[in-house]
Amino acid sequence: ARYRSPRVYAVEPDASGAAFFFVAAALTGGEVRVPGLHAGSAQGDLRCLALLRELGVEAGFDERGAYARGRAAGALDVDLSHEPD
């Protein structure tokens, strides 16, 4: 017999993995979009978008997912003890 799942599960992308690409966009002045990541996510590492906004990067969420675009400027002194990755 073959296993057949009784449901279909949608699994959102990994925010901690996506954070590296959001930061790369901020360092180069480029743009990164990750479909499937939304503001209602429980993933704490999406805080990186708020931190990038503090550095002048256009970052956030829209109907297509999470995005970051533009070059970061300045520096931050921030406590990241609540961001596990």
Secondary structure as the mmCIF struct_conf table of DSSP 4:
data_model
#
loop_
_struct_conf.conf_type_id
_struct_conf.id
_struct_conf.beg_label_comp_id
_struct_conf.beg_label_asym_id
_struct_conf.beg_label_seq_id
_struct_conf.end_label_comp_id
_struct_conf.end_label_asym_id
_struct_conf.end_label_seq_id
BEND BEND1 PRO A 6 ARG A 7
HELX_RH_AL_P HELX_RH_AL_P1 ALA A 15 THR A 28
TURN_TY1_P TURN_TY1_P1 GLY A 29 GLY A 29
STRN STRN1 GLU A 31 VAL A 34
TURN_TY1_P TURN_TY1_P2 PRO A 35 GLY A 36
TURN_TY1_P TURN_TY1_P3 ALA A 39 GLY A 40
HELX_RH_3T_P HELX_RH_3T_P1 GLY A 44 LEU A 46
HELX_RH_AL_P HELX_RH_AL_P2 ARG A 47 GLU A 54
TURN_TY1_P TURN_TY1_P4 LEU A 55 GLY A 56
STRN STRN2 GLU A 58 ASP A 62
TURN_TY1_P TURN_TY1_P5 GLU A 63 ARG A 64
STRN STRN3 GLY A 65 ARG A 69
BEND BEND2 GLY A 70 GLY A 70
BEND BEND3 GLY A 74 GLY A 74
TURN_TY1_P TURN_TY1_P6 SER A 81 HIS A 82
#
